[in-house]
Each structure stands twice: as C-alpha cells, then as structure tokens.
Amino acid sequence: MKRELYTRIWNNLSAFKQMVFIAGPRQAGKTTFTQMVAETFTNSLYFNWDIIENKRQLIENPYFYEDINRKDSSLPLIIFDELHKYAHWKNYLKGVYDRDKDNYKFIVSGSGRLDIRQKGGDSLAGRYLLFYLWPFTLAELAGRNLPFDEFMLNPQFPGEASPITFDIWNNLSAYSGFPDPYLNAEKHFYRLWTKTYKKQLLREDIADLITLRKSDTLEILFSILHSKIGNPLSVVSLSRDLQVAFDSIKKWLGLFERFFMVFQISPWGKKISRALTKEKKLYLYDYGGIESEPAKFENMVALELWRAVANWNDLGLGAFSLHYVRNREKEEVDFLIAEGNNALLLVETKYSDETPTKQLRKFQNILRIPSVQLINKENVCKLLSNESQKILVIRADRWLSLLP
C-alpha cells in the first residue's frame, strides 16, 4: 500500500542535495518504501549490506554504483540499505557525498538509529537529512488527516464518526501495526511473527553489538516491560527485582530504544507544582501481546501521538515533543504535546469512562490548554465545560484518525 504520510516527508527532504536517511523499527516497511520511491526514478540501484555480493562490491570498488546502466540522462537514485552495519559507514558516506552529491540522489535506510549507531569517526553533519518510518498507525491507514495548521488551530475538532476507523483500530489492537502481521490479519501468524521478531532483535541484532553474558536476563527484562506500560518506569526497582546492576538495566533499556523495540516519554514539569521530572514512561512498538486491554489501549494511543510528533518534526514544522504529567501526589495525565517550552495539548486515556478525570480538569486549569479524553467506546463525542476551558471526550479512533 502507498505510504502517503512518508511520501510527503520524502518529497520535502529530497528537494535538497543532502542524502536522505530513513530509520525506524525492523520490518516497519522501510525497504518496501524505498522501492516505491525507486519506481519514481528512471535510473535506480539498490544495495543491501546484508547481501554478501553487495558487500563484496563495495569493498572491491567504493564507487561501484557508477556501473549502473542508465536509461536516460536523469539523476540516478542510489539506495544503501543496512549500511550502518559496515564498520566504516560514516566515513564511507562522507566520501561518497562529497564526491557525488551533484551526480546522484542517495537514500540510506536502516533498522538502527542512524544518527547515533557509531560513535567517533568523521562527522556527517550537514550531509544528510533524517526521517523516521514507523509501523502502521490509524491516522496513516484511515487517510482522514487534517491539514497541520487546521489541527493546531482546533485540536478538539471531532470530525465525523466512521465505522471504518473503528475496524482499523480493532485490527491494530489484534495484530499490531507492523505490515506483515497487520496485512495478514491472522492471529496464529501474528503469534509466530512476534516470537521470531523478538528473537531476531534480542539474540541477533543486540547480540551483534555487545557481548551479553546474561542474555536470558535481557529477555526477562523485556518481557517484564509489558506489565509496566502506563506507569513511570523505575530503573532502581527493575535492578532490584532482577538482581542486575542499575547501570546494566539502564544500558539495556537504551539498547531497546536504539533498536526500536520501545520508546520512552519524559515527564513535563513546567508550571506544575511538585511535578515529577525524572522517571520516564515506556511503550512498545509491537504492542499486540500486551495482556491488559486498558494498558494496550494507552500504548496504542501513545504510538499514534509519537508518530504524529515525529512526522511534524521531520517535516520541519517545529520542535515538538511528547510527555506525560505527574506530581508527587500521583495525580497524572497520560500525555502532553509540547513545542519547545510551550505546552499545547493534554490527552488522557480511559478505556471506557466518559467522565473527565479530576487530574485532567486540574492540569488543564493550570496549563490553560485544550484537552481531550480518549475512550475505547462507540458513539461517544462530548464537549464538556471545565471552568473557562472545554474538554473533548471522544472515541479514540474517531479523533486519532484526524491527526496530521
């Protein structure tokens, strides 16, 4: 299927001379997307470091792509996939870009964080533009996105209810947003896929990067995280429960982020009295196996918001970030979208409760910003007063499908 949200980002970034880096979770569809982009070029070449013949080509001739048979005089597209696994990839791309930036268009894609994978070496600063490609989200699949300026002007716009969005939401809940299990839409296949996916990441990708004597403990840690969704994550507590050093737990969580197994959001403390400012909340990209339905619901909303904020940043629309709000009295709102130092929107999730929470009312009155409470219940759309503010209570899929 066409991935129009990301095509728009590609079109925006490819207008410049810089190489375009595409990062994101393994099996999120990066290779398929680059092939779709290649179809818009008359001349293109695909290179994958995981293919031994390709690897030998590069080692023997760093500028092997010059051998491309051109159909016309248009600029060729060269795609480097998984090149970050090459020990000298940054120095190599620096030389390629400096030599051929006017002669080719380059895409570099990979399942690691291409901006931080390798420390040291020559810098690629100024030579690339980066965007992230995520698993399917409701907003992408439904194709009902509001224009960015229109959404920002009124983030409480409810749109029209659609049975299509509710069906998409339920399928995402069952099979996750990764293309293979989502498009297959079969529970048995999803169970097989997710088992293989975790094994590949934990025992191959991460194991290739560092030596782990306690690989079983690493897998136990990741399995424990499924029960931590929606709560501030205490590294101290995890260290104590697993009897593993604090620094090791912190390092492993960083690896989970680096390989796009999890993402974390920080607490928001500005203008909030006695706010917590340290412990982050953690969510999964592959959320289909979360047993608690309310926790899965919150994780799904988190990924929808995470995708939106990342895309806005990749399009150069601002410096947006996703947070949560919590004080020492344990009053909490699940999500807050900010731009720079300015809070823009509060979003609370409640699996079925249509009544705005006391915490949402309280923090909205402090921050004076629009607020939305998302629930997993059909036929709900209410705009309720909160002193001089309004709170939109709405079925999650109806509102989320409108996210730019």
Secondary structure, 3 states (H helix, E strand, C coil): CCCHHHHHHHHHHCCCCCEEEEECCCCCCHHHHHHHHHCCCCCEEEEECCCHHHHHHHHHCCCHHHHCCCCCCCCCEEEEECHHHCCCHHHHHHHHHHHHCCCCEEEEEECCCCCCCCCCCCCCCCCEEEEECCCCCHHHHHCCCCCHHHHHHCCCCCCCCCHHHHHHHHHHHHHCCCHHHHHHCCHHHHHHHHHHHHHHHHHHHHHHHCCCCCHHHHHHHHHHHCCCCCCECCHHHHHHHHCCCHHHHHHHHHHHHHCCCEEEEEECCCCCCCECCCCCEEEECCCCCCCCHHHHHHHHHHHHHHHHHHHHHHCCCCCEEEEEEEECCCCEEEEEEEECCEEEEEEEEECCCCCCCHHHHHHHHHHCCCEEEEECCCCCEEEEEECCEEEEEEEHHHHHCCCC
